[in-house]
Amino acid sequence: MAIYINTSQNVQINYKISSIGDRLVAYLIDTLVIIGIVLGFVLISDWIGTQLVLFLAMVVVFFYHLISEITMNGQSIGKRNRGIRVMKKDGNAATFSAYFLRFLLRPIDSFYGLGLAIIFLTNNNQRIGDLAAGTVVVDVVTEDELLDQISGQKVSKTNEEIMYSGVTQLTDSEIQFIRKVLHKRAKEKYHVNVHELARKVAEKIDVNLDGAVSYYFLERVVQDYYNTYSE
């Protein structure tokens, strides 16, 4: 079971929906973590006082999942152990409001296993909180897997007139590199200066940037390349 997200680069990214088993194991791990933290507070109650221990224990019990997902990009200790995370169904990272809505509805999901029953009944293994927040729990896609998916797909041909005929001077590997930079330009692994890349590409295909926005110039180069070579 999977969902398919179309990115702004017209690339389809495949996210596998996390299994119910992985979610249950993650939940059990998180429960053990919560118990461990609470017991840790109890052990130091003589130093910090019973009232403070009760307060801290309540914070952990009630807010562990919310705080974890917000600070760990949709994960918790249990989710990270199982390689799963919460994300928006449209492929974007979940927002604070989405995490908070899942948190608010967690008690309803926990009521006599209602959430588990709903997970079994929905196509994307969503509990009530997920349905309300527009989120899904998916297997984590590593950076290498993501870039492999990007490289393995061609850009769809359009009816646009080719603007840069010099794209024929570029190789397929160069186009794939440009696509990776455009898609993951904010990531350290491909944190290449987009302006410098645009300048080098413009030089190779013999065009003048003339103040063009580097990012959109590179996008157009990629599209022109596939419009030129697509059958």
C-alpha positions in Angstrom: 0.0 0.0 0.0 1.4 3.4 -1.0 0.6 6.9 -1.9 2.1 8.8 -4.8 3.0 12.5 -4.6 3.7 14.7 -7.6 6.3 17.3 -6.8 6.7 20.7 -8.4 9.3 19.1 -10.6 6.6 16.8 -12.0 8.3 13.9 -10.3 6.2 11.2 -8.7 7.5 10.2 -5.3 6.4 6.9 -3.8 5.8 6.7 -0.1 4.9 3.3 1.4 2.1 3.4 4.0 3.4 2.1 7.3 2.1 -1.2 8.4 -0.2 -1.5 11.4 2.4 -3.8 13.0 5.1 -1.2 12.8 2.8 1.4 14.2 1.8 -0.8 17.1 5.5 -1.7 17.9 6.3 2.0 17.7 3.5 2.8 20.1 4.7 0.1 22.5 8.2 1.5 22.4 6.9 5.0 23.1 4.9 3.6 26.0 8.0 2.1 27.5 9.8 5.3 27.0 7.1 7.2 28.8 7.1 4.7 31.7 10.9 5.0 31.9 10.8 8.8 32.1 8.1 8.8 34.7 10.0 6.2 36.8 13.1 8.4 36.5 11.2 11.3 38.0 9.9 9.1 40.8 13.5 8.1 41.7 14.5 11.7 42.1 11.3 12.8 43.9 13.2 13.2 47.2 15.3 15.9 45.5 12.7 17.8 43.5 9.6 17.2 45.5 6.5 15.1 45.0 4.3 17.8 43.5 6.9 18.6 40.8 7.3 14.9 40.0 3.5 14.7 39.5 3.5 17.7 37.3 6.4 16.5 35.2 4.9 13.0 34.9 1.6 14.5 33.7 3.4 16.6 31.1 5.2 13.5 29.8 2.1 11.3 29.7 -0.1 13.8 28.0 2.3 15.7 25.7 5.0 13.1 24.9 3.6 12.3 21.4 2.9 15.9 20.5 6.2 17.2 21.6 8.1 14.3 19.9 6.3 14.8 16.6 6.9 18.5 16.5 10.6 18.4 17.5 11.5 15.2 15.6 9.8 16.0 12.2 6.9 13.7 12.5 8.6 11.0 14.5 8.9 9.8 18.1 11.5 7.5 19.6 9.3 4.5 18.7 8.6 5.8 15.2 12.2 6.5 14.5 13.1 3.0 15.7 10.6 1.5 13.2 11.6 3.9 10.4 8.2 5.6 10.1 6.9 9.2 10.3 3.9 11.4 10.1 3.5 13.6 7.0 0.7 15.4 5.2 -1.2 13.4 2.6 -0.1 15.8 -0.1 3.6 14.9 0.6 4.4 18.1 2.6 5.8 18.0 6.1 3.0 18.0 8.7 2.3 21.4 10.3 1.9 22.3 13.9 -1.9 22.5 13.5 -1.9 19.0 12.0 0.2 17.6 14.9 -2.0 19.4 17.4 -5.2 18.1 15.8 -3.9 14.5 15.9 -3.0 15.1 19.6 -6.5 16.5 20.5 -8.2 13.4 18.9 -5.8 10.8 20.4 -8.2 10.2 23.4 -11.0 9.4 21.0 -8.8 7.1 19.0 -7.8 5.4 22.3 -11.4 4.9 23.3 -12.0 1.1 23.3 -9.5 0.8 20.4 -11.7 2.9 18.1 -8.6 4.4 16.4 -7.2 0.9 15.7 -10.5 -0.2 14.2 -10.6 2.9 11.9 -7.0 2.1 10.8 -8.1 -1.3 9.7 -11.1 0.2 7.8 -9.3 3.0 5.9 -7.3 2.6 2.7 -4.2 4.5 4.1 -4.2 3.1 7.6 -5.4 6.4 9.0 -6.8 6.8 12.5 -9.4 9.5 13.3 -6.7 12.0 14.1 -5.1 11.4 10.7 -8.3 11.7 8.8 -9.1 15.0 10.5 -5.6 16.4 10.1 -5.0 15.2 6.6 -2.0 13.1 7.6 -0.7 9.7 7.0 2.0 7.6 8.6 4.6 6.4 6.1 7.9 4.6 5.9 10.8 7.0 5.9 12.3 7.5 2.5 16.0 8.0 2.7 17.8 10.7 0.8 19.4 8.2 -1.5 16.1 6.5 -2.2 14.5 9.8 -2.9 17.2 10.8 -5.4 17.0 7.4 -7.0 13.3 7.9 -7.6 13.9 11.4 -9.1 16.7 10.1 -11.4 14.6 7.2 -12.6 11.8 9.3 -14.0 11.6 11.4 -17.0 9.9 14.8 -17.1 6.7 14.8 -19.1 6.8 16.4 -22.5 4.9 19.7 -22.9 3.7 21.7 -25.9 5.8 24.7 -24.9 8.1 26.1 -27.5 11.7 25.3 -26.8 13.4 28.4 -25.4 17.0 27.1 -25.1 17.9 25.0 -28.1 21.4 24.7 -26.7 20.2 22.1 -24.2 21.5 19.5 -26.7 24.9 20.4 -25.4 24.0 18.9 -22.0 24.3 15.2 -21.1 21.7 13.2 -19.3 23.8 12.9 -16.2 24.1 16.7 -16.1 20.3 17.1 -16.4 19.8 14.6 -13.6 22.2 16.5 -11.4 20.3 19.8 -12.1 17.1 18.0 -11.2 18.5 16.8 -7.9 19.8 20.3 -7.1 16.4 21.8 -7.9 14.5 19.2 -5.8 16.8 19.1 -2.8 18.6 22.5 -3.0 18.0 23.1 0.7 19.6 19.8 1.8 23.3 19.8 2.7 24.1 16.9 0.5 23.1 19.0 -2.6 23.6 22.4 -1.2 25.0 23.7 -4.4 25.0 27.4 -5.2 22.0 27.5 -7.6 23.2 30.8 -9.1 26.6 29.4 -9.8 25.1 26.3 -11.4 22.8 28.4 -13.5 25.8 30.5 -14.7 27.8 27.4 -15.7 24.8 25.9 -17.5 24.1 29.1 -19.3 27.7 29.3 -20.4 27.6 25.7 -21.7 24.4 26.1 -23.7 25.6 29.6 -24.9 22.8 31.8 -23.6 22.8 35.0 -21.6 20.9 34.9 -18.3 19.9 38.5 -18.7 18.7 38.8 -15.1 16.7 35.6 -15.2 15.9 33.9 -11.9 18.4 31.1 -11.6 16.0 28.5 -10.2 13.4 29.1 -12.9 16.1 29.2 -15.6 17.3 25.7 -14.6 13.7 24.4 -14.5 13.2 25.6 -18.0 16.5 24.1 -19.1 15.3 20.7 -17.8 11.9 21.0 -19.5 13.5 22.1 -22.8 15.8 19.1 -22.6 13.0 16.6 -22.3 10.9 18.4 -24.9 13.8 18.1 -27.2 14.5 14.4 -26.7 11.1 13.0 -25.8 9.5 11.0 -28.5 
